[in-house]
């Protein structure tokens, strides 16, 4: 009798896990599908007269001298970029050095 109770408990727990995982996978599938559909709709708006007009307007705004950053802020940004570059350069150099070289074609 103890064995049947143990099997019943195991089957119950297994079914709970199966339904929970199935529900989670269904939720993730629905979420991914809605995101993909949203991206597909947005991609459809790239191009055309409205896109290029908006692009030109934003480009003009960014190129406007009055929208420039203060010199102190530029220096701070450049300093931060240099610090990050110095910090990550050894890793990038090691990754590039470890990359296999392409085979040279035989002449």
C-alpha positions as a Markdown table, in Angstrom:
| # | Residue | x | y | z |
|---|---|---|---|---|
| 1 | Unk | 0.0 | 0.0 | 0.0 |
| 2 | Unk | 2.8 | 2.4 | 0.8 |
| 3 | Unk | 4.2 | 1.8 | -2.7 |
| 4 | Unk | 0.9 | 2.7 | -4.4 |
| 5 | Unk | 0.7 | 5.9 | -2.3 |
| 6 | Unk | 4.2 | 6.8 | -3.3 |
| 7 | Unk | 3.5 | 6.2 | -7.0 |
| 8 | Unk | 0.3 | 8.2 | -6.8 |
| 9 | Unk | 2.2 | 11.1 | -5.1 |
| 10 | Unk | 4.9 | 10.9 | -7.7 |
| 11 | Unk | 2.4 | 10.9 | -10.6 |
| 12 | Unk | 0.6 | 13.9 | -9.0 |
| 13 | Unk | 3.8 | 15.9 | -8.6 |
| 14 | Unk | 4.9 | 14.9 | -12.1 |
| 15 | Unk | 1.6 | 16.1 | -13.6 |
| 16 | Unk | 1.9 | 19.4 | -11.7 |
| 17 | Unk | 5.4 | 20.0 | -13.1 |
| 18 | Unk | 4.4 | 19.0 | -16.6 |
| 19 | Unk | 1.4 | 21.4 | -16.6 |
| 20 | Unk | 3.5 | 24.2 | -15.0 |
| 21 | Unk | 6.3 | 23.8 | -17.6 |
| 22 | Unk | 3.7 | 23.5 | -20.4 |
| 23 | Unk | 2.0 | 26.7 | -19.2 |
| 24 | Unk | 5.3 | 28.5 | -19.0 |
| 25 | Unk | 6.2 | 27.5 | -22.5 |
| 26 | Unk | 2.9 | 28.5 | -23.8 |
| 27 | Unk | 3.2 | 31.9 | -22.1 |
| 28 | Unk | 6.7 | 32.4 | -23.5 |
| 29 | Unk | 5.5 | 31.4 | -27.0 |
| 30 | Unk | 2.6 | 33.9 | -26.8 |
| 31 | Unk | 4.9 | 36.6 | -25.6 |
| 32 | Unk | 7.6 | 36.0 | -28.3 |
| 33 | Unk | 4.9 | 35.9 | -31.0 |
| 34 | Unk | 3.5 | 39.2 | -29.9 |
| 35 | Unk | 7.0 | 40.8 | -29.8 |
| 36 | Unk | 7.7 | 39.4 | -33.3 |
| 37 | Unk | 4.4 | 40.8 | -34.6 |
| 38 | Unk | 5.2 | 44.2 | -33.0 |
| 39 | Unk | 8.6 | 44.2 | -34.7 |
| 40 | Unk | 7.1 | 43.2 | -38.0 |
| 41 | Unk | 4.6 | 46.1 | -37.8 |
| 42 | Unk | 7.4 | 48.6 | -36.9 |
| 43 | Unk | 9.7 | 47.4 | -39.7 |
| 44 | Unk | 6.9 | 48.1 | -42.2 |
| 45 | Unk | 7.2 | 51.8 | -41.3 |
| 46 | Unk | 10.9 | 52.1 | -42.2 |
| 47 | Unk | 11.4 | 53.8 | -45.5 |
| 48 | Unk | 9.1 | 56.0 | -47.5 |
| 49 | Unk | 8.7 | 59.8 | -47.5 |
| 50 | Unk | 7.6 | 60.1 | -43.8 |
| 51 | Unk | 10.6 | 58.1 | -42.6 |
| 52 | Unk | 13.1 | 60.1 | -44.5 |
| 53 | Unk | 11.5 | 63.4 | -43.5 |
| 54 | Unk | 11.6 | 62.4 | -39.9 |
| 55 | Unk | 15.2 | 61.3 | -40.3 |
| 56 | Unk | 16.2 | 64.6 | -41.9 |
| 57 | Unk | 14.5 | 66.6 | -39.2 |
| 58 | Unk | 16.3 | 64.6 | -36.4 |
| 59 | Unk | 19.6 | 64.9 | -38.2 |
| 60 | Unk | 19.2 | 68.6 | -38.5 |
| 61 | Unk | 18.4 | 68.8 | -34.8 |
| 62 | Unk | 21.5 | 66.8 | -33.9 |
| 63 | Unk | 23.7 | 68.9 | -36.2 |
| 64 | Unk | 22.4 | 72.2 | -34.7 |
| 65 | Unk | 25.3 | 73.9 | -32.8 |
| 66 | Unk | 22.9 | 74.9 | -30.0 |
| 67 | Unk | 22.3 | 71.2 | -29.2 |
| 68 | Unk | 26.0 | 70.5 | -28.6 |
| 69 | Unk | 27.2 | 69.1 | -25.2 |
| 70 | Unk | 29.1 | 71.3 | -22.8 |
| 71 | Unk | 32.9 | 70.9 | -23.1 |
| 72 | Unk | 33.1 | 69.4 | -19.6 |
| 73 | Unk | 30.6 | 66.8 | -20.4 |
| 74 | Unk | 32.4 | 65.9 | -23.6 |
| 75 | Unk | 35.7 | 65.5 | -21.6 |
| 76 | Unk | 34.0 | 63.3 | -19.0 |
| 77 | Unk | 32.5 | 61.1 | -21.7 |
| 78 | Unk | 35.8 | 60.8 | -23.5 |
| 79 | Unk | 37.6 | 60.0 | -20.2 |
| 80 | Unk | 35.0 | 57.3 | -19.4 |
| 81 | Unk | 35.4 | 55.7 | -22.9 |
| 82 | Unk | 39.2 | 55.7 | -22.4 |
| 83 | Unk | 38.9 | 54.0 | -19.0 |
| 84 | Unk | 36.6 | 51.3 | -20.4 |
| 85 | Unk | 38.8 | 50.8 | -23.4 |
| 86 | Unk | 41.9 | 50.4 | -21.2 |
| 87 | Unk | 40.0 | 48.0 | -19.0 |
| 88 | Unk | 38.7 | 45.7 | -21.7 |
| 89 | Unk | 41.5 | 46.0 | -24.3 |
| 90 | Unk | 43.5 | 43.0 | -22.8 |
| 91 | Unk | 40.4 | 40.7 | -23.1 |
| 92 | Unk | 39.7 | 41.9 | -26.7 |
| 93 | Unk | 43.4 | 41.5 | -27.7 |
| 94 | Unk | 43.4 | 37.9 | -26.2 |
| 95 | Unk | 40.2 | 37.0 | -28.0 |
| 96 | Unk | 41.6 | 38.3 | -31.3 |
| 97 | Unk | 44.9 | 36.5 | -30.8 |
| 98 | Unk | 43.0 | 33.2 | -30.0 |
| 99 | Unk | 40.9 | 33.4 | -33.1 |
| 100 | Unk | 42.0 | 30.8 | -35.7 |
| 101 | Unk | 43.6 | 32.3 | -38.8 |
| 102 | Unk | 41.8 | 31.6 | -42.1 |
| 103 | Unk | 43.4 | 29.1 | -44.3 |
| 104 | Unk | 45.3 | 30.7 | -47.2 |
| 105 | Unk | 44.2 | 29.4 | -50.7 |
| 106 | Unk | 46.7 | 27.3 | -52.5 |
| 107 | Unk | 48.1 | 29.0 | -55.6 |
